[in-house]
Amino acid sequence: DHIPASYALLYERYFVESCFDDPEGLSYLGLLEATGIRGHNRELSRRPDEASSRRLIRHARRDLELLAALEARSAGKPPEAEAVSVGVLRWTLEMDVDTEPFIHHGYAVDQMDGPHVTLQLWMTDITPVRCLEDGWNYVARLRAFAPRLGLVSKELALQRSIGIVPPRFVL
């Protein structure tokens, strides 16, 4: 129930919430490696995962409440210099909340960023290998492929059961 002291702190909160439980996103950003934290590079993000999606939606709902509380402190609107940033954050949070009824509507496999494309990208372009620990993390991430593809398989089956099937050319 803590209301951030500033809009900047709310932006930071949103950022942390959006990547905290996303090892692939953390690898992509490369923020933690400089501090010696590399353990996230041994994991793959849980995707597709209904629980993770619902958690992000809960965070977005709460952040919208915090945004409203911050605006109430400042006469109902953000400072002029932050109006655009606050508007973008509000739009992003509202979009996150509005996706709730459609959690399973994004194709588990698609031609642009399905796991058959992104897993290769993570292993060739994004997962760092700069030291021995990185090498072991790389091997551990490779071992995470089977569980990740298991999630994709489950999602495909669930989607098929509710009538959501990717176009034939994707499959």
VEXDREN-2710 file (C-alpha; in Angstrom, 1 decimal):
% VEXDREN-2710
k/r/px/py/pz
1/ASP/0.0/0.0/0.0
2/HIS/3.0/2.2/-0.1
3/ILE/2.5/5.2/-2.5
4/PRO/5.8/6.1/-4.2
5/ALA/7.1/9.6/-3.4
6/SER/7.4/10.5/-7.1
7/TYR/6.3/9.5/-10.5
8/ALA/9.9/8.5/-11.2
9/LEU/9.7/5.9/-8.5
10/LEU/6.5/4.6/-9.9
11/TYR/8.2/4.2/-13.3
12/GLU/11.0/2.3/-11.6
13/ARG/8.5/0.1/-9.8
14/TYR/6.8/-0.7/-13.1
15/PHE/10.2/-1.5/-14.7
16/VAL/11.3/-3.8/-11.9
17/GLU/7.9/-5.6/-11.9
18/SER/8.0/-6.1/-15.6
19/CYS/11.5/-7.8/-15.6
20/PHE/12.0/-9.2/-12.1
21/ASP/10.8/-12.7/-13.0
22/ASP/12.0/-12.7/-16.6
23/PRO/15.4/-14.2/-16.9
24/GLU/15.5/-13.7/-20.7
25/GLY/14.6/-10.0/-20.3
26/LEU/17.3/-9.6/-17.7
27/SER/19.8/-11.2/-20.0
28/TYR/18.7/-8.9/-22.8
29/LEU/19.1/-5.8/-20.7
30/GLY/22.4/-6.9/-19.3
31/LEU/22.0/-4.8/-16.2
32/LEU/23.0/-7.3/-13.6
33/GLU/26.1/-8.7/-15.1
34/ALA/28.1/-5.6/-14.2
35/THR/27.3/-6.3/-10.5
36/GLY/28.4/-9.9/-10.7
37/ILE/24.9/-11.3/-10.8
38/ARG/24.7/-13.9/-13.5
39/GLY/22.4/-16.6/-12.3
40/HIS/19.5/-15.5/-14.4
41/ASN/21.5/-16.5/-17.5
42/ARG/21.0/-20.1/-16.6
43/GLU/17.2/-19.9/-16.9
44/LEU/14.6/-19.3/-19.5
45/SER/11.5/-17.2/-18.8
46/ARG/8.3/-19.1/-18.0
47/ARG/6.5/-18.5/-21.3
48/PRO/3.7/-19.0/-22.0
49/ASP/2.6/-19.1/-18.4
50/GLU/-0.9/-18.1/-17.2
51/ALA/0.2/-17.5/-13.6
52/SER/3.0/-15.0/-14.7
53/SER/0.6/-13.2/-17.0
54/ARG/-2.0/-12.9/-14.2
55/ARG/0.7/-11.6/-11.8
56/LEU/1.7/-8.9/-14.3
57/ILE/-2.0/-7.9/-14.6
58/ARG/-2.3/-7.7/-10.8
59/HIS/0.8/-5.5/-10.7
60/ALA/-0.6/-3.3/-13.5
61/ARG/-3.9/-2.8/-11.6
62/ARG/-2.1/-1.9/-8.4
63/ASP/0.2/0.5/-10.3
64/LEU/-2.9/2.2/-11.8
65/GLU/-4.1/2.7/-8.2
66/LEU/-0.7/4.1/-7.2
67/LEU/-0.8/6.4/-10.2
68/ALA/-4.2/7.7/-9.3
69/ALA/-3.0/8.3/-5.7
70/LEU/0.0/10.2/-7.0
71/GLU/-2.2/12.3/-9.2
72/ALA/-4.5/13.0/-6.2
73/ARG/-1.5/14.4/-4.4
74/SER/-0.8/16.8/-7.2
75/ALA/-4.2/18.4/-7.8
76/GLY/-5.4/15.5/-10.0
77/LYS/-2.7/15.7/-12.7
78/PRO/1.0/15.2/-13.0
79/PRO/3.5/18.0/-13.3
80/GLU/3.5/19.4/-16.9
81/ALA/7.1/18.1/-17.5
82/GLU/5.9/14.5/-16.8
83/ALA/2.5/14.6/-18.5
84/VAL/3.6/12.6/-21.5
85/SER/5.5/10.0/-19.5
86/VAL/2.6/9.6/-17.1
87/GLY/0.2/9.3/-20.1
88/VAL/2.4/6.5/-21.7
89/LEU/2.6/4.7/-18.3
90/ARG/-1.2/4.9/-17.8
91/TRP/-1.8/3.7/-21.4
92/THR/0.7/0.8/-20.9
93/LEU/-0.9/-0.3/-17.6
94/GLU/-4.4/0.0/-18.9
95/MET/-3.4/-2.2/-21.9
96/ASP/-1.9/-4.8/-19.6
97/VAL/-5.1/-4.9/-17.5
98/ASP/-7.3/-5.0/-20.7
99/THR/-5.5/-8.1/-21.9
100/GLU/-6.8/-10.2/-19.0
101/PRO/-9.7/-11.8/-20.9
102/PHE/-7.4/-12.7/-23.8
103/ILE/-4.4/-14.3/-21.9
104/HIS/-4.6/-17.4/-24.1
105/HIS/-5.3/-15.6/-27.4
106/GLY/-1.7/-14.9/-28.5
107/TYR/-0.5/-17.8/-30.6
108/ALA/2.0/-20.0/-28.7
109/VAL/3.8/-20.5/-32.0
110/ASP/4.0/-17.8/-34.7
111/GLN/6.3/-17.0/-37.6
112/MET/7.9/-13.9/-36.1
113/ASP/8.7/-14.6/-32.5
114/GLY/7.7/-18.2/-31.7
115/PRO/10.1/-20.3/-29.5
116/HIS/11.6/-21.9/-32.7
117/VAL/13.0/-18.4/-33.5
118/THR/13.5/-16.8/-30.1
119/LEU/15.3/-19.7/-28.4
120/GLN/17.9/-19.7/-31.1
121/LEU/18.3/-15.9/-30.7
122/TRP/18.8/-16.2/-27.0
123/MET/21.5/-18.8/-27.4
124/THR/23.4/-17.1/-30.3
125/ASP/23.0/-13.4/-29.7
126/ILE/21.9/-12.6/-26.2
127/THR/23.1/-15.1/-23.6
128/PRO/26.6/-13.8/-22.6
129/VAL/29.5/-16.2/-22.4
130/ARG/32.4/-14.2/-21.0
131/CYS/33.7/-16.4/-18.2
132/LEU/33.5/-20.0/-16.9
133/GLU/30.3/-19.2/-14.9
134/ASP/28.7/-17.9/-18.1
135/GLY/29.7/-21.2/-19.8
136/TRP/27.9/-23.3/-17.2
137/ASN/24.9/-20.9/-17.3
138/TYR/24.8/-21.4/-21.0
139/VAL/24.6/-25.2/-20.7
140/ALA/22.0/-24.9/-18.0
141/ARG/19.9/-22.6/-20.2
142/LEU/20.2/-25.2/-23.0
143/ARG/18.8/-27.8/-20.6
144/ALA/15.8/-25.5/-19.9
145/PHE/14.7/-25.9/-23.5
146/ALA/12.6/-29.1/-22.8
147/PRO/10.6/-27.6/-20.0
148/ARG/10.0/-24.4/-22.0
149/LEU/8.9/-26.4/-25.1
150/GLY/6.6/-28.4/-22.7
151/LEU/4.9/-25.1/-21.7
152/VAL/4.5/-24.2/-25.4
153/SER/3.0/-27.7/-26.1
154/LYS/0.5/-27.3/-23.2
155/GLU/-0.5/-23.9/-24.4
156/LEU/-1.0/-25.1/-27.9
157/ALA/-3.3/-27.9/-26.6
158/LEU/-5.2/-25.5/-24.4
159/GLN/-5.6/-23.0/-27.3
160/ARG/-6.7/-25.8/-29.7
161/SER/-9.4/-26.8/-27.1
162/ILE/-10.8/-23.3/-27.1
163/GLY/-10.6/-22.9/-30.9
164/ILE/-7.4/-20.8/-31.2
165/VAL/-5.2/-22.3/-33.8
166/PRO/-2.3/-20.6/-35.6
167/PRO/-2.5/-20.3/-39.4
168/ARG/-1.4/-23.5/-41.2
169/PHE/1.7/-21.8/-42.7
170/VAL/3.1/-21.2/-39.2
171/LEU/2.6/-24.8/-38.1
END
